[in-house]
């Protein structure tokens, strides 16, 4: 069983590749050893949709994660449970390719 999905933000980029999350819940991020200081927002889409939207909280504010290098950042899976596809958006351009692991747990609902 897969417990993570690797996504890549290209050099000079801000948006990652897409992770297919079907059957899993997003529970955290594993950050690489190098990262140009930036916050991360998560964009989500329904299954079979290419329309990615920034995930917001109950007040309508964008969910933004402050991250650090060489860290695992956990969060409440309930915030992301309706997302079948995900990608990350960095608030700053990355100066080199960055691979980030989206940590998941299997959804046994």
N, C-alpha and C positions, 0 to 999 in steps of 0.2 A: 504494500500500500504506500502510496506517495504521501509524504508528510510536508513537502514544500514544492513550490513552483519557482523556478529561477526566471526573473525578468531582467532585461538589459536596457539601460539608458545609454544610447550611443554617445561617443565623444561629441561635444558641442551641442548635445541634445538636452531636452527637459522631460520628454515623455518616454515611458518604457514600452517594451513589447507587451503583449497581452498574455495574461495567465487565464487558462480555462479552469474554473473552480467547481464545476458540476459535482455534486455529491460531497463537497467539503465546505467547511466554514473557515474563513480567514481569521486567524487568531494573533498574528504578529508578523514582524519583519525582522530579518537578519541582515544587518548592514555590513557592507564590505570594509576592508581595512583602509581604503581611501575614499573620501567623499568631500566634494566641495560644499562648504557649509550652506545648507538650505533646508527648508521644511519640505514635507511631502504631503501631498493630497492624494487621495485614492479616487480614481474614476471607476464607476461600475456600469455594467450593462446587463440586460436580461439575456437569457440563453437565446442564441441565434440572432442577436441584435448587434449591429455595429455602431449604435448610437450611445456613445459613452458620455456619462454625466458625472460631475463632481458630486461626491457624497456629502450631504449636509446633515446637521443635527436637527433636533426637533424645533429649534428656533429659526431655522433657515440659514444658519451660519455654516460656511464650509468647514468640514472636519479637516484640521491641519495637524500633522504630527511633527513634533520637534525630535529629530533623530541625531545620533552620534555614531562615529565609526566604531567598528568592532563591538557592536552591541546588539542584543536581541531586545526588541521593543514589543511587548505584549499589549493587547487591548481587548475590549469586550467583543466577542464574536457576534453578539446580538446586533451590533451596529452595522454589520456587513452581511447578515444572513440571507438577504434577498438577492445578492449579487452572484451571477453565474460566471461573469467575465470581469477581470479587473486589470487595471494598469495604473502605474504611479506617475505623478507629475511633480517634478522638482521645481522649487521656487527660483532656482538658479541653474544656469547652464553648467553642465559637468565638463571638466577639461579633459577627461579621459572616459573610456567606456567603463560603466559601473554595472556590476551584476548584484542584484538584491534578491534574496530568497523570501518569498511570501510563505509564511508558516501556516499550515492548515491542520484542522482535525476533521475526521470523517463525520458527516452529518447522519446520525442514525435515527432521524425523526420518522 
